[in-house]
Amino acid sequence: MDEYIITVLDSEQEVLNIKSFAETIEELIDNIVCMEYIESVISVTRTKDNKTWNIKDDVSLSLLREYRNKITDNVGLRDYLIGKEVFDEES
């Protein structure tokens, strides 16, 4: 599991650095999507190698939240995001 530092803009328009852990970058994105207080992501840094992703798209987070709210199989989604199984589109 990797550690990430995420620079975000919260719902009170404050810039925060938060720490999160995830098996994959996809799982990290899902974690961010589930954090309702985050308005936008500024950057993501994986601490083990200082790999940084600078984010320039504020619209995608809202869209991903809409899609995420339709998913009912959270265990299956996590297994898919970390590469353990194929996602069942019926769930």
ChimeraX commands (.cxc) that place a marker at each C-alpha (Angstrom):
marker #1 position 0.00,0.00,0.00 radius 0.5
marker #1 position 1.35,3.41,-0.98 radius 0.5
marker #1 position 1.12,6.70,0.87 radius 0.5
marker #1 position -0.07,9.78,-1.02 radius 0.5
marker #1 position -0.19,13.47,-0.14 radius 0.5
marker #1 position -3.13,15.15,-1.82 radius 0.5
marker #1 position -3.37,18.94,-2.08 radius 0.5
marker #1 position -7.04,19.87,-2.23 radius 0.5
marker #1 position -9.43,22.77,-2.06 radius 0.5
marker #1 position -12.09,22.01,0.54 radius 0.5
marker #1 position -15.71,23.12,0.78 radius 0.5
marker #1 position -14.65,26.19,2.79 radius 0.5
marker #1 position -12.24,27.19,-0.01 radius 0.5
marker #1 position -9.16,26.34,2.08 radius 0.5
marker #1 position -6.14,24.62,0.54 radius 0.5
marker #1 position -5.28,21.51,2.55 radius 0.5
marker #1 position -2.69,18.76,2.34 radius 0.5
marker #1 position -4.19,15.42,3.30 radius 0.5
marker #1 position -2.57,12.02,3.59 radius 0.5
marker #1 position -4.22,8.92,2.16 radius 0.5
marker #1 position -3.21,5.33,1.50 radius 0.5
marker #1 position -4.14,3.15,-1.47 radius 0.5
marker #1 position -3.01,0.05,-3.35 radius 0.5
marker #1 position -3.30,1.79,-6.74 radius 0.5
marker #1 position -3.80,5.30,-8.10 radius 0.5
marker #1 position -7.29,4.19,-9.19 radius 0.5
marker #1 position -8.18,3.26,-5.62 radius 0.5
marker #1 position -6.83,6.61,-4.45 radius 0.5
marker #1 position -9.06,8.45,-6.92 radius 0.5
marker #1 position -12.05,6.50,-5.61 radius 0.5
marker #1 position -11.07,7.50,-2.05 radius 0.5
marker #1 position -10.95,11.15,-3.11 radius 0.5
marker #1 position -14.32,10.91,-4.85 radius 0.5
marker #1 position -15.83,9.60,-1.60 radius 0.5
marker #1 position -14.50,12.58,0.40 radius 0.5
marker #1 position -17.49,14.90,0.01 radius 0.5
marker #1 position -15.74,17.92,1.58 radius 0.5
marker #1 position -13.21,18.08,-1.26 radius 0.5
marker #1 position -14.23,20.59,-3.91 radius 0.5
marker #1 position -11.24,20.07,-6.18 radius 0.5
marker #1 position -7.86,18.36,-6.31 radius 0.5
marker #1 position -4.79,20.47,-6.99 radius 0.5
marker #1 position -2.12,17.76,-6.96 radius 0.5
marker #1 position -1.36,14.22,-5.84 radius 0.5
marker #1 position 2.11,13.05,-4.76 radius 0.5
marker #1 position 3.07,9.42,-4.14 radius 0.5
marker #1 position 5.59,9.64,-1.29 radius 0.5
marker #1 position 7.68,6.54,-2.11 radius 0.5
marker #1 position 9.03,8.06,-5.33 radius 0.5
marker #1 position 7.72,11.67,-5.24 radius 0.5
marker #1 position 5.72,11.04,-8.43 radius 0.5
marker #1 position 3.37,14.03,-8.71 radius 0.5
marker #1 position 0.20,14.49,-10.73 radius 0.5
marker #1 position -0.97,18.09,-11.17 radius 0.5
marker #1 position -4.72,18.27,-11.69 radius 0.5
marker #1 position -6.24,20.92,-13.92 radius 0.5
marker #1 position -9.83,19.61,-14.21 radius 0.5
marker #1 position -12.42,20.65,-11.60 radius 0.5
marker #1 position -15.41,19.18,-13.48 radius 0.5
marker #1 position -14.38,15.52,-13.36 radius 0.5
marker #1 position -14.72,15.19,-9.59 radius 0.5
marker #1 position -18.43,16.05,-9.74 radius 0.5
marker #1 position -18.97,13.68,-12.65 radius 0.5
marker #1 position -17.11,10.86,-10.89 radius 0.5
marker #1 position -19.27,11.40,-7.79 radius 0.5
marker #1 position -22.41,11.03,-9.90 radius 0.5
marker #1 position -21.12,7.73,-11.30 radius 0.5
marker #1 position -19.86,6.55,-7.89 radius 0.5
marker #1 position -23.29,7.07,-6.31 radius 0.5
marker #1 position -24.71,4.50,-8.75 radius 0.5
marker #1 position -22.32,1.74,-7.65 radius 0.5
marker #1 position -23.79,-0.65,-5.08 radius 0.5
marker #1 position -21.05,-3.28,-4.83 radius 0.5
marker #1 position -18.31,-1.48,-2.89 radius 0.5
marker #1 position -16.32,-4.63,-2.14 radius 0.5
marker #1 position -16.36,-5.66,-5.81 radius 0.5
marker #1 position -15.34,-2.16,-6.85 radius 0.5
marker #1 position -12.37,-2.14,-4.46 radius 0.5
marker #1 position -11.28,-5.59,-5.63 radius 0.5
marker #1 position -11.44,-4.35,-9.22 radius 0.5
marker #1 position -9.52,-1.15,-8.45 radius 0.5
marker #1 position -6.66,-3.07,-6.84 radius 0.5
marker #1 position -6.65,-5.73,-9.58 radius 0.5
marker #1 position -8.13,-8.66,-7.65 radius 0.5
marker #1 position -11.12,-9.35,-9.89 radius 0.5
marker #1 position -13.10,-8.32,-12.95 radius 0.5
marker #1 position -15.83,-5.78,-12.26 radius 0.5
marker #1 position -19.40,-7.06,-12.58 radius 0.5
marker #1 position -21.27,-4.37,-14.52 radius 0.5
marker #1 position -24.61,-5.68,-13.23 radius 0.5
marker #1 position -23.73,-4.71,-9.62 radius 0.5
marker link #1:1,2 radius 0.2
marker link #1:2,3 radius 0.2
marker link #1:3,4 radius 0.2
marker link #1:4,5 radius 0.2
marker link #1:5,6 radius 0.2
marker link #1:6,7 radius 0.2
marker link #1:7,8 radius 0.2
marker link #1:8,9 radius 0.2
marker link #1:9,10 radius 0.2
marker link #1:10,11 radius 0.2
marker link #1:11,12 radius 0.2
marker link #1:12,13 radius 0.2
marker link #1:13,14 radius 0.2
marker link #1:14,15 radius 0.2
marker link #1:15,16 radius 0.2
marker link #1:16,17 radius 0.2
marker link #1:17,18 radius 0.2
marker link #1:18,19 radius 0.2
marker link #1:19,20 radius 0.2
marker link #1:20,21 radius 0.2
marker link #1:21,22 radius 0.2
marker link #1:22,23 radius 0.2
marker link #1:23,24 radius 0.2
marker link #1:24,25 radius 0.2
marker link #1:25,26 radius 0.2
marker link #1:26,27 radius 0.2
marker link #1:27,28 radius 0.2
marker link #1:28,29 radius 0.2
marker link #1:29,30 radius 0.2
marker link #1:30,31 radius 0.2
marker link #1:31,32 radius 0.2
marker link #1:32,33 radius 0.2
marker link #1:33,34 radius 0.2
marker link #1:34,35 radius 0.2
marker link #1:35,36 radius 0.2
marker link #1:36,37 radius 0.2
marker link #1:37,38 radius 0.2
marker link #1:38,39 radius 0.2
marker link #1:39,40 radius 0.2
marker link #1:40,41 radius 0.2
marker link #1:41,42 radius 0.2
marker link #1:42,43 radius 0.2
marker link #1:43,44 radius 0.2
marker link #1:44,45 radius 0.2
marker link #1:45,46 radius 0.2
marker link #1:46,47 radius 0.2
marker link #1:47,48 radius 0.2
marker link #1:48,49 radius 0.2
marker link #1:49,50 radius 0.2
marker link #1:50,51 radius 0.2
marker link #1:51,52 radius 0.2
marker link #1:52,53 radius 0.2
marker link #1:53,54 radius 0.2
marker link #1:54,55 radius 0.2
marker link #1:55,56 radius 0.2
marker link #1:56,57 radius 0.2
marker link #1:57,58 radius 0.2
marker link #1:58,59 radius 0.2
marker link #1:59,60 radius 0.2
marker link #1:60,61 radius 0.2
marker link #1:61,62 radius 0.2
marker link #1:62,63 radius 0.2
marker link #1:63,64 radius 0.2
marker link #1:64,65 radius 0.2
marker link #1:65,66 radius 0.2
marker link #1:66,67 radius 0.2
marker link #1:67,68 radius 0.2
marker link #1:68,69 radius 0.2
marker link #1:69,70 radius 0.2
marker link #1:70,71 radius 0.2
marker link #1:71,72 radius 0.2
marker link #1:72,73 radius 0.2
marker link #1:73,74 radius 0.2
marker link #1:74,75 radius 0.2
marker link #1:75,76 radius 0.2
marker link #1:76,77 radius 0.2
marker link #1:77,78 radius 0.2
marker link #1:78,79 radius 0.2
marker link #1:79,80 radius 0.2
marker link #1:80,81 radius 0.2
marker link #1:81,82 radius 0.2
marker link #1:82,83 radius 0.2
marker link #1:83,84 radius 0.2
marker link #1:84,85 radius 0.2
marker link #1:85,86 radius 0.2
marker link #1:86,87 radius 0.2
marker link #1:87,88 radius 0.2
marker link #1:88,89 radius 0.2
marker link #1:89,90 radius 0.2
marker link #1:90,91 radius 0.2
view
